[in-house]
């Protein structure tokens, strides 16, 4: 009986090590983008099956890597006449167990429209995408006849899964919008100058309509299309994320 249990344990150990080795080779292949992923691995790790619209799954890149999880992007190029390329993000445990899959970047276009989703910010706790819907004059000279743009925020949980995404239409006009959407650490701001930190801090308040008393900041933010001065005191309007980042900036400047 003991001999049987030892052999069974050895079998499972070899099987697990083999799976981890296979997953490591898969991740290594992402160092070369736009490379065909073998169909057996595409099915095993990404549930991909060839279709008439997309016959191969391609490597993208390693987007995020932490001790708890790794996130990679995969690419699909459509086998149709229009310009079409879509990618997905899949998170895995370090051992290769799939955690979750979400949409990543996208380009779908023809003479009448351009539908694009582009990654504009990446960290281990938040991804930000710029969404663009552009209408074109297909019959005439091809000029733009309509445009909508916004940002989508995709939080990442500590275990590598994804929280529900949300959008912020006004954020696309702000230069330092990200400081309203994730908590920063001191080491991430060490390269910022005192003036840059002041702009970031004041932009957070300006986003809530704070009416500045200093002419320097009045002039600076009144030149921004998104700025609507309506409040003499906006401190109570700050979110917990914004309060944390403002406190961090103040501590650095002291």
C-alpha positions as CSV (number, residue, x, y, z in Angstrom):
1,X,0.0,0.0,0.0
2,X,2.8,2.4,1.0
3,X,4.6,1.6,-2.3
4,X,1.4,2.3,-4.2
5,X,1.0,5.7,-2.5
6,X,4.7,6.6,-3.2
7,X,4.3,5.7,-6.9
8,X,1.0,7.7,-7.1
9,X,2.7,10.7,-5.5
10,X,5.6,10.5,-7.8
11,X,3.2,10.3,-10.8
12,X,1.4,13.5,-9.8
13,X,4.7,15.3,-9.1
14,X,6.0,14.4,-12.6
15,X,2.7,15.5,-14.1
16,X,2.6,18.8,-12.3
17,X,6.2,19.6,-13.1
18,X,5.5,18.7,-16.7
19,X,2.6,21.1,-16.9
20,X,4.6,23.9,-15.3
21,X,7.4,23.3,-17.8
22,X,5.0,23.4,-20.7
23,X,3.4,26.6,-19.4
24,X,6.9,28.2,-18.9
25,X,7.7,27.4,-22.6
26,X,4.4,29.0,-23.6
27,X,5.2,32.2,-21.7
28,X,8.7,32.3,-23.1
29,X,7.2,32.3,-26.6
30,X,5.5,35.7,-25.9
31,X,8.9,37.3,-26.1
32,X,8.3,37.2,-29.9
33,X,5.0,38.9,-30.8
34,X,2.7,37.8,-33.7
35,X,3.9,34.2,-33.4
36,X,1.5,31.3,-34.0
37,X,0.6,29.5,-30.8
38,X,0.4,25.7,-31.4
39,X,-3.2,24.7,-31.6
40,X,-3.0,22.2,-28.8
41,X,-1.6,24.9,-26.4
42,X,-4.1,27.5,-27.8
43,X,-6.9,25.1,-26.9
44,X,-5.5,24.1,-23.6
45,X,-4.7,27.5,-22.2
46,X,-7.0,29.9,-24.1
47,X,-9.9,27.7,-25.3
48,X,-9.2,28.7,-28.9
49,X,-10.5,26.7,-31.8
50,X,-9.9,27.8,-35.4
51,X,-12.8,29.2,-37.4
52,X,-13.3,30.6,-40.9
53,X,-12.9,34.1,-39.4
54,X,-9.7,33.4,-37.5
55,X,-7.6,30.4,-38.2
56,X,-4.7,31.1,-35.8
57,X,-4.1,32.5,-32.3
58,X,-1.0,34.7,-32.1
59,X,1.2,35.8,-29.3
60,X,1.0,39.4,-28.1
61,X,3.2,40.1,-25.1
62,X,3.5,39.7,-21.4
63,X,1.5,42.7,-20.1
64,X,1.8,42.3,-16.3
65,X,3.9,39.9,-14.2
66,X,3.8,39.7,-10.4
67,X,4.6,37.0,-7.8
68,X,0.9,36.1,-7.8
69,X,-0.1,36.2,-11.4
70,X,1.0,36.8,-15.0
71,X,-1.1,38.5,-17.7
72,X,-0.5,37.9,-21.4
73,X,-2.2,39.2,-24.5
74,X,-3.2,37.1,-27.5
75,X,-4.0,38.4,-31.0
76,X,-6.6,37.4,-33.6
77,X,-6.5,38.7,-37.1
78,X,-9.8,38.3,-39.0
79,X,-9.8,36.5,-42.3
80,X,-12.2,39.0,-43.9
81,X,-11.8,41.9,-46.3
82,X,-12.0,44.7,-43.7
83,X,-9.1,45.8,-41.5
84,X,-9.7,43.7,-38.3
85,X,-7.4,42.8,-35.4
86,X,-8.6,42.0,-31.9
87,X,-6.6,40.9,-28.8
88,X,-7.5,39.5,-25.4
89,X,-5.9,39.5,-22.0
90,X,-5.6,36.3,-20.0
91,X,-4.3,36.0,-16.5
92,X,-2.7,32.9,-15.1
93,X,-1.3,31.7,-11.8
94,X,2.5,31.2,-11.9
95,X,1.8,27.4,-12.3
96,X,-0.3,28.0,-15.4
97,X,-3.9,27.8,-14.1
98,X,-6.1,30.2,-16.0
99,X,-7.7,32.9,-13.9
100,X,-9.7,35.1,-16.3
101,X,-9.9,36.5,-19.8
102,X,-11.0,40.0,-20.9
103,X,-10.9,42.1,-24.1
104,X,-7.6,44.0,-24.7
105,X,-6.9,46.1,-27.8
106,X,-9.0,46.2,-31.0
107,X,-8.9,47.7,-34.5
108,X,-11.9,47.2,-36.8
109,X,-12.2,49.6,-39.8
110,X,-13.4,50.1,-43.3
111,X,-14.1,53.2,-45.5
112,X,-17.1,54.3,-43.3
113,X,-15.8,53.8,-39.7
114,X,-12.9,53.2,-37.4
115,X,-13.6,51.3,-34.2
116,X,-10.5,51.2,-32.0
117,X,-9.5,50.3,-28.4
118,X,-6.0,51.2,-27.4
119,X,-4.1,50.5,-24.2
120,X,-2.9,53.9,-22.7
121,X,-1.9,52.9,-19.1
122,X,-0.7,49.6,-17.6
123,X,0.1,48.8,-13.9
124,X,-0.3,45.7,-11.7
125,X,-3.6,47.0,-10.3
126,X,-5.1,49.0,-13.2
127,X,-5.4,49.0,-17.0
128,X,-6.7,52.0,-18.9
129,X,-8.0,51.9,-22.5
130,X,-8.9,54.6,-24.9
131,X,-12.1,53.9,-26.9
132,X,-12.5,55.6,-30.3
133,X,-15.6,55.5,-32.5
134,X,-15.0,57.4,-35.7
135,X,-17.4,57.9,-38.6
136,X,-16.0,58.5,-42.1
137,X,-17.5,59.8,-45.3
138,X,-17.2,56.6,-47.3
139,X,-19.0,57.9,-50.4
140,X,-17.3,61.3,-50.5
141,X,-13.7,62.3,-49.7
142,X,-13.3,60.0,-46.7
143,X,-13.2,62.8,-44.1
144,X,-14.3,62.4,-40.5
145,X,-18.0,63.1,-40.0
146,X,-18.3,62.0,-36.4
147,X,-16.1,61.2,-33.4
148,X,-16.6,59.8,-29.9
149,X,-13.7,59.1,-27.5
150,X,-13.6,58.0,-23.8
151,X,-11.5,56.1,-21.3
152,X,-12.3,52.7,-19.8
153,X,-10.7,51.7,-16.6
154,X,-10.1,48.0,-15.8
155,X,-9.1,47.3,-12.2
156,X,-7.0,44.2,-11.5
157,X,-7.5,42.3,-8.2
158,X,-4.6,41.0,-6.1
159,X,-5.3,37.5,-7.2
160,X,-5.1,38.4,-10.9
161,X,-8.8,38.4,-11.6
162,X,-10.6,41.5,-13.0
163,X,-13.1,43.8,-11.3
164,X,-16.0,45.3,-13.2
165,X,-14.7,48.0,-15.6
166,X,-15.9,51.6,-15.6
167,X,-15.7,54.7,-17.8
168,X,-14.8,58.3,-17.2
169,X,-15.7,60.6,-20.2
170,X,-14.1,63.7,-18.7
171,X,-10.8,61.9,-17.9
172,X,-9.7,61.8,-21.5
173,X,-9.2,65.6,-21.5
174,X,-7.1,65.6,-18.3
175,X,-3.3,65.2,-18.4
176,X,-3.0,63.6,-14.9
177,X,-6.3,61.7,-14.8
178,X,-4.7,58.6,-13.5
179,X,-4.2,60.1,-10.1
180,X,-7.9,60.0,-9.6
181,X,-8.1,56.3,-10.4
182,X,-5.3,54.5,-8.6
183,X,-3.3,54.9,-5.4
184,X,0.4,55.7,-6.1
185,X,3.4,54.7,-4.1
186,X,6.2,57.1,-3.2
187,X,8.8,55.4,-5.4
188,X,6.5,56.0,-8.4
189,X,6.7,59.7,-7.9
190,X,10.4,60.1,-7.0
191,X,11.3,61.3,-10.5
192,X,8.6,64.0,-10.4
193,X,9.7,67.7,-9.9
194,X,8.1,69.9,-7.3
195,X,6.3,71.8,-10.0
196,X,5.0,68.6,-11.6
197,X,3.7,67.4,-8.2
198,X,2.0,70.7,-7.6
199,X,0.2,70.5,-11.0
200,X,-1.0,66.9,-10.2
201,X,-2.3,67.9,-6.8
202,X,-4.1,71.0,-8.0
203,X,-5.5,69.1,-11.0
204,X,-7.2,66.7,-8.6
205,X,-8.9,69.7,-6.9
206,X,-9.7,71.4,-10.2
207,X,-11.5,68.2,-11.5
208,X,-14.0,68.9,-8.7
209,X,-14.5,72.5,-9.7
210,X,-12.2,74.1,-7.0
211,X,-12.0,77.9,-7.4
212,X,-8.3,78.8,-7.0
213,X,-7.3,82.0,-5.3
214,X,-3.8,82.1,-6.7
215,X,-3.7,83.7,-10.2
216,X,-1.1,81.2,-11.4
217,X,-3.5,78.3,-11.0
218,X,-6.5,80.3,-12.1
219,X,-4.8,81.0,-15.4
220,X,-3.4,77.5,-15.7
221,X,-6.7,75.7,-15.3
222,X,-9.0,78.2,-17.0
223,X,-7.1,77.2,-20.2
224,X,-8.4,73.7,-19.8
225,X,-11.7,72.9,-21.6
226,X,-12.8,70.4,-18.8
227,X,-12.3,72.9,-15.9
228,X,-15.6,74.3,-14.4
229,X,-14.9,76.4,-11.3
230,X,-17.9,76.1,-9.1
231,X,-16.6,75.4,-5.5
232,X,-14.7,77.4,-3.0
233,X,-13.9,74.2,-1.1
234,X,-13.6,70.9,-2.9
235,X,-11.8,68.9,-0.2
236,X,-15.0,67.0,0.8
237,X,-15.6,65.9,-2.8
238,X,-12.3,64.0,-3.2
239,X,-12.5,60.2,-3.4
240,X,-10.5,58.0,-1.1
241,X,-8.0,57.4,-4.0
242,X,-7.5,61.1,-4.5
243,X,-7.2,61.9,-0.8
244,X,-4.4,59.2,-0.6
245,X,-2.5,60.7,-3.6
246,X,-2.9,64.3,-2.3
247,X,-1.5,63.2,1.1
248,X,1.4,61.4,-0.6
249,X,2.3,64.4,-2.7
250,X,2.1,66.7,0.4
251,X,4.4,64.4,2.3
252,X,7.0,64.4,-0.5
253,X,7.0,68.1,-0.8
254,X,7.6,68.6,2.9
